[in-house]
Amino acid sequence: MKNTILLALLLISSVLFAKNITSRIEVKANCEICKEKIEKTLDIPGISHADWNKETKILTVRYNEKKISLDDIHSMISNIGYATNKVNANSESQAQLMKCCQPKEPVKKCNTTKKGCCTK
């Protein structure tokens, strides 16, 4: 009986004191709609906090490493169409994003002074 109670207490304490980790992930997103979608996706057991900052493009996430891994979090973000600093966006999901949420094309720079070669 004593052993059963002791075992139960050990199991409960390991769950209560599981290590929570805070990580920062760069997520290539653009707007408040992106923010809502990212944070809603990460509103799952094992993740206690997720906040994406539109200006810095940084997602701050606090999670229980016994329930979910950082790689899983990167994959979840990719699966909804956004790239992270570790994983490319799932191309099919990215194509389904609203136009304002689509990645912006990088500005092409002209490396020549030849007249008429670059379009502006």
CORUR-V526907 format. One record per backbone hydrogen bond with DSSP energy under -0.5 kcal/mol. CO is the residue of the C=O (numbers start at 0). NH is the residue of the N-H. If there is no record, write none. Layout:
<<CO,NH> <CO,NH>>
This chain:
<<0,4> <1,5> <2,6> <3,7> <4,8> <5,9> <6,10> <7,11> <8,12> <9,13> <10,14> <11,15> <12,16> <14,17> <18,64> <20,22> <20,62> <22,60> <24,26> <24,58> <25,84> <26,28> <27,82> <30,34> <31,35> <32,36> <33,37> <34,38> <35,39> <36,40> <37,41> <39,42> <41,43> <43,46> <45,47> <45,63> <48,61> <50,59> <51,53> <52,56> <52,57> <56,26> <57,52> <57,59> <58,24> <58,60> <59,50> <60,22> <61,47> <61,48> <62,20> <62,64> <63,66> <63,67> <68,72> <69,73> <70,74> <71,75> <72,76> <73,77> <74,78> <75,79> <76,79> <76,81> <77,80> <77,89> <82,27> <86,83> <89,93> <90,94> <91,95> <92,95> <93,96> <97,100> <97,101> <98,101> <113,116>>
